[in-house]
Amino acid sequence: MKTDFNTLAYDQHSQAAKDSAQEAAGNAKDAAQQAGYAARDLAQNATHTVKDAAEQAAQTAKDAAQRGIAATKDAAQHAGQAAKDLYQSAATRAEDVYHSAAHRAEDLYKTAAARAEDTLVQSKQYVRENPVPVVLGAFAVGLTLGCLMGLSHHREPTLRERFSW
């Protein structure tokens, strides 16, 4: 009977160990399953967190780009306005210089015309008062010019004319 008792005790211990092993395996399976669920949840949370961070970064970059574009447009408008103002200023200055030069040229023309008219009047008066010296002077000038022109039209003798005997 001792053997039966030992066998019975062994069977009971075996059964208890088997039950404990099954329970431990079930607990381990449940723990692994729960760990898997927890890992999945953590991965999903991490994915959502990364996705949210990426979306926020993209939105921030988009906002910064829009602000940059707006700033660039403003700078371009200011530069255009500054160029327009400079052009207007230069055009006004050029117009002022033109009008000043035109008035100066008109004054110079009037002065030259008045002097020429005075000289013409004085010349006519001198010719009326001294007709003989004027005519003689004109004759002398004409004679001198005629001689000079005659000399300039003087032709060179040809070789035959030079050595003809």
VENSUL-V418065 format. One record per pair of residues at least 12 apart in sequence whose C-alpha atoms are under 10 Angstrom apart, sorted by the first residue. I is the first residue (numbers start at 1). GAP is how many residues later the second one is. If there is no record, write none. Layout:
I:GAP ; I:GAP
This chain:
none
